[in-house]
Amino acid sequence: MRTVYNFNQKWAFTKQASELPVQLPTDWCWVNLPHSWNAIDGQDGDNDYFRGVGYYAKIVNRADLPEAERYYLEIQGANSSADVYLDGKHLAHHDGGYSTWRVDLTEGLSVNNLLVITVDNAANETVYPQMADFTFYGGLYRDVNIVCVSESHFELEHFGGNGLKVTPEVCGKDGKAEIEVWIANAKMGQSVRYTVAGGDKKFEVVSTESKAFIEVPDVHLWHGRKDPYLYTVTAELIDGETVIDSVSARIGFRTFRIDPDNGFILNGEEYPLRGVSRHQDRWGIGNALLPEHHREDIELICEVGATTIRLAHYQHAQYFYDLCNEKGLVIWAEIPYISKHMPTGRDNTIAQMTELITQNYNHPSIVVWGLSNEISIGGSDEDLLENHRILNDLCHKMDSTRLTTIAAVTMCKMDDPYLQIPDVVSYNHYFGWYGGETSQNGPWFDKFHATHPNIPIGCSEYGCEALNWHTSNPMQGDYTEEYQAYYHEELIKQFFTRKYLWATHVWNMFDFGADARNEGGENGQNHKGLVTFDRKYKKDAFYAYKAWLSDEPFVHLCGKRYVDRVEDVTKVTVYSNLPEVELFANGESLGKKTADDHFFYFDVANVGTTQLVAVAGDCRDESVINKVDTFNSAYRLVEKGAILNWFDIETPEGYFSLNDKMGDVIATVRGKMIFMGLAAKMMGGGKKAAGFDVTPDMMSMMNGFTVLRLLTLMGGMMDAKFTKEQLLDLNAQLNKIKKPKAKNNN
């Protein structure tokens, strides 16, 4: 029978080697897997983390392994390209850092063999991803096993799958499972016992064929979070009376469709997909997650009440997909074909998609295969379109039961042919954060829905960043927890009341590593998470979603980290999924309020120290505010390593400054002339931002940025850094431009 032998412990590792060792090195460091060499430098900013080759070495002795006829090395994640050597002999190469792959070691195994795996996350033009807003952690960051099997066994080299493919079908009240297997070195007289088991019911067929059909009367449906019922399908390879190999999968019987007017339909019922996106990395460990990390993530996602997860931007661990099946989360799974189309990377997109589908076909949680993310940010040329048609056809050929989708970016026009390729479409929009206003989001989708009434449309990314900064006057771009809460309140009201949106995914559930970022006062991270990178703190916006999505009664007082306040009367926000909230200040009731949108607002006199208690039903929450005369500077964003912070800028009343929005400044003749001249200097050399053209559409999206924030971000994307003197000179020019008087609409 098959034995899976874990091979994680005590590997010799180095990044300094220039050639393969001939014996186990004694001067390398020792690591246990999972392991990433970018766990620290991939999260500290400046985009200077090590990208190159890491060497892992370990002795493997056949006598120490379980007795078997064949031995396969199983690598569940090596980012991003890897090679396997046994006693100096090259056995295999693999491109793609997020999928499982295996190597037959059998012929070379004897006594004290030196196994070396080299892993390379260096930049190249053939393996995705190469440009994206997250760290490409190098290393053997998932389990490495040795799978020990008989000569005849279920295939282990079929695109990293387990040799078992199950297609459930719902037929009225009954179910039918089509089960297909792949067998290596099959022999005459062997047969396969196919079994479907659920509860106390078990159905089986014994056959010499590689495909079988099993009827499941009165089938119990998998119905998302409401009832994630799973059956277990097992295939046993039998030789005479002996079972020589066995594989299994947990499956779910369900039907679904995506309607352009009514959204996601599960088992004939409207089932709104409202949820989050997830990056898998963690503070201080990168991608090298343990099972307890995955379990904590899924519990937090379930607590917020999500019904769906977009697993971005690559294949996630099999263990996490299993958890999604068990918890009833509906999943968008995708490959890292992201941001920058590489004409030389087509083969790699095909290979990664083939592995994604082969390895994840049996998961009932998955309903769509994602072809790409923001890949048209630089425009859609014919090579890009052809690549997508090939991937779309591949998905439908390999899997006729699921749909395809893309995540388009704001600058992608509604008539772009790219949008006509997949079955359904979603957009990444950040109106209210990367320019524009929060109020633009819903109307934009209304326009798309009216323009393309037959194309199901969703929102695949939206969000804004928040750290431990605070204010009573939140503004776009201030990185405060209060602005993030306001932003998500507005987006929730716009998105959750439009049922035609087939899915909405917050970007992101958790803060994550993005070493190229130097913003927000804590470099090396994207802070759009509803939960901090270390999973220790749930930001206020987390509870805004819980109020709308969760059935678990609760009440939450916002602003717990914002204690010291200068105003005489302060606004206090409470979130709850219960119909009525009462707020007490130092034991005195400030009244009861109801709110159809689950957001309750109270004006509270700010005198001395005030103990706040919010009560809703049997639930209560507490916080404290404290009256101060001077704003607590610990709440104010100070950019780490910034040349100039916003509070160091002269802002004469009635005149523009670097702290004003770009769109307001260039709406004036003098402001427009200043920035036309600046743009000419920046773009005069044909410069591009992060590898793509700076188009008028892109610039218009940036109009909601403050001038300082826009120049800081653009300076990071382009070879055009601004000195403090240059910025202060520009501010002096803006200080001479009067702001237009507000129009009187009376």
Secondary structure as GFF3:
##gff-version 3
##sequence-region A 1 746
A	DSSP	beta_strand	3	6	.	.	.	ID=ss1
A	DSSP	beta_strand	11	14	.	.	.	ID=ss2
A	DSSP	beta_strand	29	31	.	.	.	ID=ss3
A	DSSP	beta_strand	53	60	.	.	.	ID=ss4
A	DSSP	three_ten_helix	62	64	.	.	.	ID=ss5
A	DSSP	beta_strand	70	75	.	.	.	ID=ss6
A	DSSP	beta_strand	78	79	.	.	.	ID=ss7
A	DSSP	beta_strand	81	86	.	.	.	ID=ss8
A	DSSP	beta_strand	89	95	.	.	.	ID=ss9
A	DSSP	beta_strand	101	104	.	.	.	ID=ss10
A	DSSP	three_ten_helix	106	108	.	.	.	ID=ss11
A	DSSP	beta_strand	113	120	.	.	.	ID=ss12
A	DSSP	beta_strand	139	140	.	.	.	ID=ss13
A	DSSP	beta_strand	144	149	.	.	.	ID=ss14
A	DSSP	beta_strand	153	154	.	.	.	ID=ss15
A	DSSP	beta_strand	164	171	.	.	.	ID=ss16
A	DSSP	beta_strand	174	181	.	.	.	ID=ss17
A	DSSP	beta_strand	183	184	.	.	.	ID=ss18
A	DSSP	beta_strand	190	198	.	.	.	ID=ss19
A	DSSP	beta_strand	201	207	.	.	.	ID=ss20
A	DSSP	beta_strand	211	216	.	.	.	ID=ss21
A	DSSP	beta_strand	222	223	.	.	.	ID=ss22
A	DSSP	three_ten_helix	224	226	.	.	.	ID=ss23
A	DSSP	beta_strand	227	228	.	.	.	ID=ss24
A	DSSP	beta_strand	231	239	.	.	.	ID=ss25
A	DSSP	beta_strand	242	251	.	.	.	ID=ss26
A	DSSP	beta_strand	256	259	.	.	.	ID=ss27
A	DSSP	beta_strand	263	266	.	.	.	ID=ss28
A	DSSP	beta_strand	269	270	.	.	.	ID=ss29
A	DSSP	beta_strand	274	278	.	.	.	ID=ss30
A	DSSP	alpha_helix	291	304	.	.	.	ID=ss31
A	DSSP	beta_strand	308	311	.	.	.	ID=ss32
A	DSSP	alpha_helix	318	327	.	.	.	ID=ss33
A	DSSP	beta_strand	330	334	.	.	.	ID=ss34
A	DSSP	three_ten_helix	343	345	.	.	.	ID=ss35
A	DSSP	alpha_helix	346	360	.	.	.	ID=ss36
A	DSSP	beta_strand	366	373	.	.	.	ID=ss37
A	DSSP	alpha_helix	382	398	.	.	.	ID=ss38
A	DSSP	beta_strand	403	409	.	.	.	ID=ss39
A	DSSP	three_ten_helix	417	420	.	.	.	ID=ss40
A	DSSP	beta_strand	425	428	.	.	.	ID=ss41
A	DSSP	three_ten_helix	438	440	.	.	.	ID=ss42
A	DSSP	alpha_helix	441	451	.	.	.	ID=ss43
A	DSSP	beta_strand	457	461	.	.	.	ID=ss44
A	DSSP	alpha_helix	481	495	.	.	.	ID=ss45
A	DSSP	beta_strand	504	506	.	.	.	ID=ss46
A	DSSP	beta_strand	512	513	.	.	.	ID=ss47
A	DSSP	beta_strand	525	526	.	.	.	ID=ss48
A	DSSP	alpha_helix	540	549	.	.	.	ID=ss49
A	DSSP	beta_strand	555	557	.	.	.	ID=ss50
A	DSSP	beta_strand	564	565	.	.	.	ID=ss51
A	DSSP	beta_strand	569	576	.	.	.	ID=ss52
A	DSSP	beta_strand	580	585	.	.	.	ID=ss53
A	DSSP	beta_strand	588	594	.	.	.	ID=ss54
A	DSSP	beta_strand	599	605	.	.	.	ID=ss55
A	DSSP	beta_strand	609	616	.	.	.	ID=ss56
A	DSSP	beta_strand	619	627	.	.	.	ID=ss57
A	DSSP	three_ten_helix	633	635	.	.	.	ID=ss58
A	DSSP	three_ten_helix	646	648	.	.	.	ID=ss59
A	DSSP	alpha_helix	662	666	.	.	.	ID=ss60
A	DSSP	alpha_helix	669	683	.	.	.	ID=ss61
A	DSSP	alpha_helix	696	701	.	.	.	ID=ss62
A	DSSP	three_ten_helix	702	704	.	.	.	ID=ss63
A	DSSP	alpha_helix	707	717	.	.	.	ID=ss64
A	DSSP	alpha_helix	724	734	.	.	.	ID=ss65
###
